């Protein structure tokens, strides 16, 4: 309808559009729209909750209002427990730790085994020391005759009619850093006869005989005869009837044996024999004492072959 001043009235169409919009809002079914959106989401992406926010429809005043997830404050929402991430047993560090632990266990076991072996040798060598120490005390007092002849070189003129003069015993222990315990027992004694012997050697043989007498521990005097040019022509050796006997009882863990090294024990010269540690007892040591005195004995029957 034209306005009175001749202008067209535009309020009528606006009122009609507003009335139509209000009618659409009033007829909008919020539940049907939500269900439709969820069906579309399920068909394309699987079942999940839609993130679409819809206008809040007016609820019936007579029914209690159910809170939606949007209405629940963050502090009140349930939180799903998060599993702590566990480090796996493998990896480089795990392998290195395992190797270190294995080596430490091996070293510990080896140390215990070595300690047990040292303890066995310590007990046996202690027994040897105690026996020889007591034996030398008795023989130093008695000074018995020793029924043994020591032949020198190829001569039939042996050292005979020897008697015990004096014996000494000593021991050496390992340091505490090496585990302690007795490492070796030393025993020495002197046998003496009634006389002496005289040996003469030409120039070339003088030094050979001198060295031999030194190596055997024999007590001697040497008189050298030289010409006008001070060249050595010959020498005369005076050797006393005196024998120095020396021996060392020592532990040899690598061989699992107690080693007996001796000089001039049964004859002039050096000898080495071995015994198992468990074989050393009072009976074996008594057999060794008989051997020292030159009496019948079975000491060699106990030696390692």
C-alpha positions in Angstrom: 0.0 0.0 0.0 1.6 3.3 -1.0 2.5 5.6 1.8 0.7 8.9 2.2 3.8 10.9 1.2 4.1 9.0 -2.1 6.9 6.5 -0.9 6.6 2.7 -0.9 6.2 1.1 2.6 8.9 -1.5 3.1 8.0 -2.6 6.6 5.4 -5.0 5.4 7.8 -7.5 3.7 10.1 -7.4 6.7 7.4 -8.2 9.1 6.4 -11.2 6.9 10.0 -12.5 6.8 10.3 -12.2 10.6 7.1 -14.0 11.1 8.3 -16.8 8.8 11.6 -17.1 10.6 9.9 -17.3 14.0 7.7 -20.0 12.6 10.7 -22.1 11.4 12.4 -21.7 14.7 9.3 -22.9 16.5 9.0 -25.9 14.2 12.8 -26.9 14.4 13.2 -30.4 15.9 16.6 -30.4 17.7 16.5 -34.1 18.5 16.0 -35.1 14.9 18.8 -32.8 13.7 21.3 -34.3 16.3 20.4 -37.8 15.3 20.8 -37.0 11.6 24.3 -35.5 12.2 25.4 -38.5 14.2 24.2 -40.9 11.4 26.3 -38.9 8.9 29.4 -39.0 11.2 29.0 -42.8 11.8 28.7 -43.5 8.1 31.9 -41.6 7.2 34.2 -41.8 10.2 33.0 -44.5 12.5 31.0 -44.1 15.7 32.2 -41.1 17.7 30.7 -38.2 19.5 30.0 -35.2 17.2 31.7 -32.0 18.0 28.9 -29.9 16.5 27.4 -27.5 18.9 23.6 -27.1 18.6 21.4 -24.3 20.1 20.1 -25.3 23.5 16.4 -26.1 23.1 14.2 -24.9 25.9 13.5 -27.8 28.2 10.2 -28.6 29.8 10.2 -26.7 33.2 8.6 -29.8 34.8 11.6 -32.1 33.9 15.0 -32.1 35.6 17.8 -30.8 33.3 20.5 -33.3 32.4 24.0 -31.7 32.2 25.9 -32.2 28.9 29.6 -32.6 28.7 29.9 -29.0 27.8 28.2 -28.0 31.0 30.5 -30.1 33.3 33.6 -28.0 34.4 37.0 -29.5 33.6 37.8 -30.2 37.3 34.7 -32.4 37.6 35.3 -34.4 34.5 36.7 -38.0 35.0 40.3 -38.3 33.9 41.4 -41.6 32.3 44.5 -43.1 34.1 47.6 -42.8 32.0 50.0 -45.9 32.0 53.6 -44.8 32.9 55.9 -45.7 30.1 58.2 -48.5 31.1 61.7 -48.7 29.8 62.4 -51.9 28.0 64.9 -54.5 29.4 67.1 -54.3 26.2 69.0 -51.5 24.7 72.7 -50.8 24.8 72.8 -49.7 28.5 71.0 -52.8 29.6 73.4 -55.0 27.7 76.4 -53.2 29.2 75.0 -53.4 32.7 74.4 -57.2 32.3 78.0 -57.7 31.0 79.5 -55.7 33.9 77.4 -57.7 36.4 78.5 -61.0 34.8 82.2 -60.0 34.9 81.9 -58.9 38.5 80.3 -62.2 39.5 83.1 -64.1 37.7 85.8 -62.1 39.5 84.1 -62.6 42.8 83.9 -66.4 42.3 87.6 -66.5 41.1 88.7 -64.5 44.2 86.9 -66.9 46.5 88.5 -69.9 44.7 91.9 -68.4 44.9 91.4 -67.6 48.6 90.4 -71.2 49.3 93.5 -72.4 47.5 95.8 -70.0 49.4 94.3 -71.2 52.6 95.1 -74.8 51.9 98.7 -74.0 51.0 99.0 -71.8 54.1 97.9 -74.6 56.4 100.3 -77.2 54.8 103.3 -74.8 54.7 102.6 -73.8 58.3 102.7 -77.5 59.2 106.0 -77.9 57.4 107.5 -74.9 59.2 106.4 -76.0 62.6 107.8 -79.5 62.0 111.2 -78.4 60.7 111.5 -75.7 63.3 111.0 -78.3 66.1 113.2 -80.9 64.3 116.1 -78.4 64.0 115.9 -77.6 67.7 116.2 -81.2 68.6 119.0 -81.9 66.2 120.9 -78.8 67.1 121.1 -80.2 70.6 121.8 -83.8 69.8 124.2 -83.2 66.8 123.8 -86.7 65.5 125.9 -88.5 62.9 124.4 -88.4 59.4 124.7 -91.7 57.6 125.4 -90.4 54.1 128.4 -90.0 51.8 128.7 -87.1 49.3 130.8 -87.9 46.3 132.6 -85.0 44.6 133.3 -85.2 40.9 134.4 -88.7 39.8 136.5 -89.3 42.9 135.9 -92.2 45.2 137.1 -90.0 48.1 133.6 -89.0 49.3 132.7 -86.7 52.2 132.0 -89.2 55.0 131.6 -89.3 58.7 129.5 -86.2 58.8 127.7 -84.9 61.9 124.9 -82.3 62.3 126.2 -78.9 63.3 123.3 -76.4 63.2 120.1 -75.9 61.4 117.8 -72.8 60.8 114.2 -72.4 59.7 112.5 -69.4 58.3 109.3 -68.5 56.4 108.1 -65.8 54.1 104.5 -64.6 53.8 102.6 -62.9 51.1 101.5 -59.3 51.5 97.9 -58.5 52.6 97.1 -57.2 49.1 98.1 -60.6 47.7 95.9 -62.4 50.2 98.4 -63.1 53.0 99.4 -66.6 54.0 102.8 -68.4 53.9 104.5 -68.4 50.5 107.6 -70.4 51.3 109.5 -72.1 54.1 113.3 -72.2 54.0 115.4 -74.7 55.9 119.2 -75.0 56.0 121.8 -76.9 58.1 125.5 -77.7 58.1 127.1 -81.1 58.2 130.8 -81.3 59.1 133.4 -84.0 58.8 136.8 -84.6 60.4 139.2 -83.6 57.6 139.7 -81.9 54.3 140.8 -82.7 50.8 143.3 -81.1 48.4 142.6 -80.7 44.7 145.1 -79.3 42.1 144.1 -77.9 38.7 146.2 -76.5 35.9 145.6 -73.0 34.6 142.7 -73.6 32.2 140.8 -75.7 34.8 141.1 -73.3 37.7 138.1 -71.2 37.1 135.9 -74.1 36.2 136.6 -75.8 39.6 136.3 -72.5 41.5 132.8 -71.9 40.0 131.7 -75.5 40.8 132.7 -75.1 44.4 130.8 -71.8 44.6 127.7 -73.4 43.1 127.8 -76.3 45.5 128.2 -74.0 48.5 131.4 -75.8 49.6 133.9 -74.0 51.8 137.4 -73.9 50.3 140.7 -72.0 50.0 142.6 -71.5 46.7 146.3 -71.0 46.3 147.3 -69.8 42.8 150.8 -70.5 41.4 151.9 -68.0 38.7 155.1 -67.7 36.6 157.4 -64.7 36.2 155.0 -63.1 33.7 152.2 -63.3 36.3 150.4 -65.9 34.2 148.4 -68.5 36.1 150.0 -71.9 35.8 148.0 -73.9 38.3 146.0 -73.6 41.6 145.7 -75.8 44.7 142.2 -76.0 46.3 141.8 -77.0 49.9 138.2 -78.1 50.5 136.9 -78.6 54.0 134.7 -81.6 54.8 131.7 -79.4 55.3 128.4 -79.6 53.5 125.8 -76.8 53.5 122.3 -78.2 52.8 119.7 -75.7 51.8 116.0 -76.2 50.8 112.9 -74.2 50.0 109.3 -75.5 50.4 107.1 -73.2 48.3 103.5 -73.1 47.1 102.8 -73.5 43.4 99.1 -72.9 42.9 99.3 -73.2 39.1 100.5 -76.8 39.4 98.4 -77.4 42.5 101.6 -78.6 44.3 104.0 -77.8 47.1 107.5 -77.7 45.4 110.6 -78.7 47.3 113.8 -77.2 45.9 117.0 -78.5 47.5 120.8 -78.2 47.3 123.0 -81.0 48.6 120.1 -82.8 50.3 120.9 -86.4 49.3 123.9 -85.7 47.0 125.9 -82.8 45.9 123.9 -80.6 43.5 120.4 -79.3 43.0 117.1 -81.2 42.9 113.4 -80.3 42.6 110.5 -82.5 43.6 106.7 -81.8 44.2 104.1 -83.0 46.6 100.3 -82.6 46.6 99.3 -80.3 49.5 96.9 -82.9 50.9 99.7 -85.5 51.1 101.6 -83.4 53.6 100.9 -84.7 57.1 102.7 -85.9 60.2 103.6 -89.2 58.6 105.1 -87.7 55.4 107.1 -85.2 57.5 108.5 -88.0 59.7 109.6 -89.8 56.5 111.4 -86.6 55.5 113.1 -86.4 58.9 114.4 -89.9 58.4 115.7 -88.8 55.0 117.6 -85.9 56.6 119.3 -88.3 59.0 120.3 -90.7 56.2 118.1 -93.4 57.5 115.7 -95.7 55.6 112.6 -93.9 54.6 109.6 -93.9 52.2 109.5 -90.1 51.5 109.9 -90.5 47.7 106.8 -92.7 47.6 104.7 -89.6 48.3 106.1 -87.4 45.5 104.1 -86.4 42.5 105.1 -88.3 39.3 
